[in-house]
C-alpha cells in the first residue's frame, strides 16, 4: 500500500480474526516475533480462538500483544482479556485511561518488558503530569461509578432499542459490535449514503450521531429517550428511500470511506 517502504514488505503479515487455522499456517511458515491483535471489536472471539492464539505464541516463542486501546474498560476494569481469561505478554491502553486526556500505557510480563532496558526510549513528556494525574482520577472514578458495567448495560439497551426502532419503521438492520461500542447497518442501502444521511438528519435535530454508539455514563435514560425520538423519525424516512433518493437528498455527496483493510 501507499506510504509503506518496499524494504518493509513482508515484515508485517495480516491474519483474520477468528481464523486460527490461518494464523497457525503463518506461524508454521514464518519466523514470527510478535502476534499483535485486538481482543474484540465487532465480532466476539470464537470459542477457543484466543486460547489458541495464546498457545501458538507460547509454542513459537512469540510475544502476544493485546491492543486494548479501544476495548479496555468497556466491559471489565483492565481490559477485555480479563473478561475472556486469556493473558497476553503485553497489553496496550489508550486515552480512556485519562477520560480523554493524553495518556497511554503499556503493561506486560516483567521478562518481556525488561527488553526496553536494552534500547533507547526518550520523550519530551517525561515530566508532564497532566495525563498521569488525569489517569489516576479517571481510574478512581471508573471504579467508584462501576463505569465498565454501566456502559456495557447502556450499550445493550441501545442495541435493543435500535432493533425495536427499525422494526417499527419497517427497516431491516443488523446490529453488532461490543455493546459499549455498538454499531448497526441498514440492509439494501449504500452504507456511506446511509451514514451521511443519518448523521445529517440527526444533526438537524441536535444530535451528533451516525451508525455507531460509544456508550458513556453521561448517557442518561432521558438523553437516550430524546435520541431515540430523533432516530425514530430518521429511520421512518429511511424505510421509504433507496440509493437514488439518498443521492438526491445529499447534494454534497456521501462521506468519505476512511480507513479500510488493504490486505
N, C-alpha and C positions, 0 to 999 in steps of 0.2 A: 504493500500500500504506500501511497504518497507520504513522505515525511519520515520513512524508516530507511536508514542507511543499508545499502546492499550487504555490507560487511556483517550486519546483524541477522541476515537471513538464516533461519534455522535455529536461532538461539532461543526462540520462544515458540512452543508448539501448542496450539489450541486443542482442547478436548471439550466434548459436550457434557453438560450437566446431566447426571443420572445415567451416563453411558460408561459403566465400569469396565465393560469389555474393551471399549475404545481406548480408555486410559491404560488398561493392562497392556494392550498392544504397543502403545507408545513407550511405556516403561520397559518392556522387554526388548525393544528395538533401539533405544537411545539411552545415553548416559544422562539421566535427568537429575539435577541437583536440588530442584525446588518444585513442589506442587503448590500452586497459588490459586485460590478459588474463594468464592463466596459460599457461605453455608446454605443460604437460601435467599432468593429474591422473589421470583414468581412462583414456580412450581416447588413443592416441598421435596426434599430428598426421598428417593425411593427406599423402601426398607432394605437395609444392608449397604446402601451406597456409601455413606460417609464412613462406616466401619471398614468397607472395602478399600476406600481411598487411604484411610489410616494404615491399614495392613500393607498396602502397596508401598507407601512411603517408608514404613519401617523395614520392609523386606529389601528395598533397594537403597536404603541409607539416604533417602531424600528428605529434605526439610519440608514439612507440611505447614503452609501458611493459610490461615483463615482470615479473609478480609471481612471484618465486622464493621467497616466504616458506615455502612447503610443499615445492617441488620442489628448491630449492637444496641441493647437497651430497648428493642422493640417488643421483646417478649419477657425474658428474664433479665435481671441485672447482670451485666458482664458478658452478654453475647449469646447468640443462638446456639453456639456449640455446647453451651451448658444445658440448653433445653434438650438437645439430642444426645448428650452424654458422650461426645467424641472430642477428645482433647487434641489440639494441634500442637506443633512445636513453637509456632509464633502466631499471635493474633494482633490485628491492627484495628485501631479505633480512631474515628474522626471527630469532627467538631460537635457531635452530640454530647461529647464529654463536657463541654462548656456551654451547652444550650445555645450554640451558635457562635460563641467566641472562638477565636483562633487557637485551637489546641488539638494535638494529635498524640497518640500513644502507641507504642509497640511493646508488647509484653511477650514473654516466652520462657522456655526452659533455660536454666542457667547455662548449661553446656553449649546451647545454641547462641544465646545472647552474648556469651563471652567472646565470640568471634569478632565483635565490634572493637575489642581491645587491640586487635592487630591491624586495624585500618585507621584511616584519618576521617574524623567527623567533626565538622565545625559549624557554627551557626551564629548569625547576627543576633539571635534572640535568646541566647543562653540566659541572660539576666532579666528577660522580660517576665513580669509576674502576673499580668492581667489574665492570660489564658489559664495558667495553673490555678490561680485564685478562683476564677470562674468555674473551673472544673470541680474543685473541691466543694464549692457551694452548690453546683448543679447536681453532683452525685448525692450530696446530703438531701437535697430537695426531692430527688427521684426516689430515694429510699423512704423518706417521710411520707410522700404522696402516693407511694406504690405505683409510680408512673408507668412502668412497663406493663403491669396487669391492666391498668386503666386504659392505656392507649390500645392495647390488644382488644379489649371489650368494646371500645368505641368503634374500632375498625370492623369488628364482627357485626355490630349493629348497622354501620353504614353499608357494608356489603349486602346485608339482608334487605335494607331499605332500597338500595339500588335495584335489586331484583324485583321487589314489590312495585316500585315506581314504574319500571319498564313493563312489567306485566299489565299494570293498569292502563298504560299508554298504548299497549299493543306492539311494543318494541321488543325485538329479540336481542338480548345482550348476553355476554359471557363475562362473569365476574372472576377475578383471580388475584394473585399476589398474597403476601402476608397480610393479615387483617390490618395491621398498623401501617402497611404500605400498599394499600388496596388499589386496584385498577379495574376498569371494565372496558370492553369493546362492543361495538354495535355490529351485528351481523348484516352483511349485504350492502354496506356503505363504505366508501373510501375512508380509511381511518384518519388521515390527515385532514380531510374535509370535515369529518365529524368533530375532531378535536378542535379545529378552528371555530366551527360554528358554535359548539357548546361553550367554549371559552368566551367568545364574543357575546353570546346571549346571556351568560351568567354575569359578565361584567356589566351589561346593560341593567342588571338587577342588583348590582352592588356586591357581587361575589367574584373573587379571583379563584376560578376552578376550571378543571378540564376533565380528563379521563382517569385521573388518579387522585388519591387522597392520602396525605401523610397525617395520621392522627396525632393530636396533641391534647394534653389535659385541659387546654384552653377551649376545646370544642365541647361546650356545654350542650345539654339537651335543647335549650332554647335556640342556640346558634344553629344546630343541626336541623331543627324544625324549620327555621327560616330558609336554610339552604335547600331543603327538600321542597319547600313551597316553590322556590325558583326553578329547581330542577324538574319538577313535575311539568311545568309549563314547557320547558325546553324539550323534554322527552316526548311530550304530546305533539310538538311541532315536528320533531324528527320522524315520528311514525308516519308522517304524510309526505316525506321528502325523499327524493332519490339523488344520485350524484349530480345529475344535470341541474336539478333545482338548487342544490347546495352551491354549485359553481355560480349560478345566477345571483345568489344571496350573499356571495363573498367576492365583491368586486376587486378586493386587494389580493385575492388568491388564498391558497392554503398555507398553513405554517410549514416551515422547513422540517425535514425529517430528522435532523440532528444526527447523533452518533448511531452507528449500526455495525453489526458484526461484518468484518471484511474477509474472514476466512472460514 
